[in-house]
Amino acid sequence: MDSRTHPRAGIAISAAFVRAGAVGGAEQSLYATIEGLDRTVDAGLPIDVFAGDPLPPDACDLTHPSRVRRRALPKHPRNRFLLDTIALHRARERAAILFPNYFTPPGVSRSKIVTVINDLQYLHYPEHFSWRKRMWLRAAHELTLRRADATVAISEYVRSDILRAYGTRHAPRVHVIPWPIRWTAFDQPAQPPGQLIQWLGDHPFVLSVAAHYRHKNLETLVRAFARAARQRPELRLVLVGQRADRLIGAVQARPIGALIQELGLEDRVFVTGYIGERVIGWLYRRATLFAFPSVFEGMGRPPVEALGMGLPVLTTRCTAMPEMTRGLAVFVDDPHDVEEMASGILRILTSRADFVPAPADVARIRHDFSPEVLGGRFRDLLLS
C-alpha cells in the first residue's frame, strides 16, 4: 500500500447496481468477487459493501463474515450516478474502492479507484439499447478511463475492444481479470421445484443458462432444438434465466414463450425464469449437454460454469467465448444458422463421451476461475 492511502485500510465495493435477479450474471459475478476478496485480503482489513438492498443470505460463503459489512445506500431514487457518488464519498476511510459495473462517479477521493468495464456491446449492437443508455455508457466508459486509477476488462477481448474504441494511450491502466465463479454454490445440494423434476423424468436434456437479453440469441437455440428433437423425440430443453420483461436496462426481446408456442414445443421446453445457483448446480449435474448461442459476451460465464461442472458445451465463436472456454467447447461458426446449431446438438448427443471435458481440464477451469485465484488478482490491483 502506498503513502497516498496510508493509514486508511480495507476495501469498499459499490453494489449500487444490484437488483436481485434483475441484472443478469453481473450480480453473481459481484458475489463471487466479494467472496474471493474475503478469502484473500488480510483478515484484519474491513470490506465494506455499499448496497441499497440487503444481499441475499446465501450470496457469499464468507470465511470472515464479521468484517464484510453492508453499508446501506438509499433505496430511492434508483439513480446509479447518485448512489455510486454516495458510495465514493462514504468509502473515504478505505484504501481502495471497487466499482464493478462500468461507472466511475466524479468527485474527489483519496482512495484508489478500480472500475470494471464488462463489455462495449452498445457499440456493436446499438439496437439493443435505448439512445439514453448508449449515451450513458459512452460517458461512463470515457469517465472511467480518465478517472479510475485502474480499469479492469473481464477478458482480453474486452481489453482489445476498449483500446480500439477509446485509444491505446489507456493501455497501461487497463488490466484483464475475469470474473470468478462460486463453484461451492453449484456443488451444494438443492431441491428444484417438484414440477421441474416431474417434467424432466429420465429424459436427456439440453441446458442453457442466460438472461433473456436479445444478444443471448435464444430464438436460434429454440429453433435448433425443434429440429434436433425431430430425430431425438425424447430430448428436452431447459432454459434458465430471468425473463426479458423483468430485466433492467434492456430493450425488450421478443418473449421466448411466444416462439415456443408457435413451434408447438410447450411440452418439450421448460422456462424456469430466474433461479438460484444451487438449483442451477443441480441442473448442471444432470444435463446431457450445455448450449449457449450468444452472439456477444464480454466473458461468457455460463459456458465456463458448465465446463467446470463437467458438461460438454456447444457455443459460438463470438467475442470472448473461444478465449474463455480454452478450446474445450464445440463451436458453431454462424450463430444464427439454425441447421448448424441443430447439427451441433445432435453431434454431441451421438458421441457424448468424446466431448465431455477431461477431469484435468475440469480441475484447471475450476482453479483458474476460482474466487481465491481471481479474488487475489483483484486484491493485488486494489491494494498495490
Stockholm file with secondary structure:
# STOCKHOLM 1.0

chainA/1-384         MDSRTHPRAGIAISAAFVRAGAVGGAEQSLYATIEGLDRTVDAGLPIDVFAGDPLPPDACDLTHPSRVRRRALPKHPRNRFLLDTIALHRARERAAILFPNYFTPPGVSRSKIVTVINDLQYLHYPEHFSWRKRMWLRAAHELTLRRADATVAISEYVRSDILRAYGTRHAPRVHVIPWPIRWTAFDQPAQPPGQLIQWLGDHPFVLSVAAHYRHKNLETLVRAFARAARQRPELRLVLVGQRADRLIGAVQARPIGALIQELGLEDRVFVTGYIGERVIGWLYRRATLFAFPSVFEGMGRPPVEALGMGLPVLTTRCTAMPEMTRGLAVFVDDPHDVEEMASGILRILTSRADFVPAPADVARIRHDFSPEVLGGRFRDLLLS
#=GR chainA/1-384 SS CCTTTTTCCSEEEECTTCCTTSSTHHHHHHHHHHHHHHHHSCTTSCEEEEESSCCCTTSCCCSSGGGEEEEECCSSSCCHHHHHHHHHHHTTTSSEEEECSSCCCCSCCSSEEEEEECCCHHHHCGGGSCHHHHHHHHHHHHHHHHHCSEEEESSHHHHHHHHHHHCGGGGGGEEECCCCCCHHHHHSCCCCCHHHHHHHTTCCEEEEECCCCGGGCHHHHHHHHHHHHHHCTTCEEEEESCCGGGCSSCCCCCCHHHHHHHTTCTTTEEEEESCCHHHHHHHHHHCSEEEECCSCCSSCHHHHHHHHTTCCEEEECSTTHHHHHTTCSEEESCTTCHHHHHHHHHHHHHTGGGTSCCHHHHHHHHHHTCHHHHHHHHHHHHHC
#=GC SS_cons         CCTTTTTCCSEEEECTTCCTTSSTHHHHHHHHHHHHHHHHSCTTSCEEEEESSCCCTTSCCCSSGGGEEEEECCSSSCCHHHHHHHHHHHTTTSSEEEECSSCCCCSCCSSEEEEEECCCHHHHCGGGSCHHHHHHHHHHHHHHHHHCSEEEESSHHHHHHHHHHHCGGGGGGEEECCCCCCHHHHHSCCCCCHHHHHHHTTCCEEEEECCCCGGGCHHHHHHHHHHHHHHCTTCEEEEESCCGGGCSSCCCCCCHHHHHHHTTCTTTEEEEESCCHHHHHHHHHHCSEEEECCSCCSSCHHHHHHHHTTCCEEEECSTTHHHHHTTCSEEESCTTCHHHHHHHHHHHHHTGGGTSCCHHHHHHHHHHTCHHHHHHHHHHHHHC
//
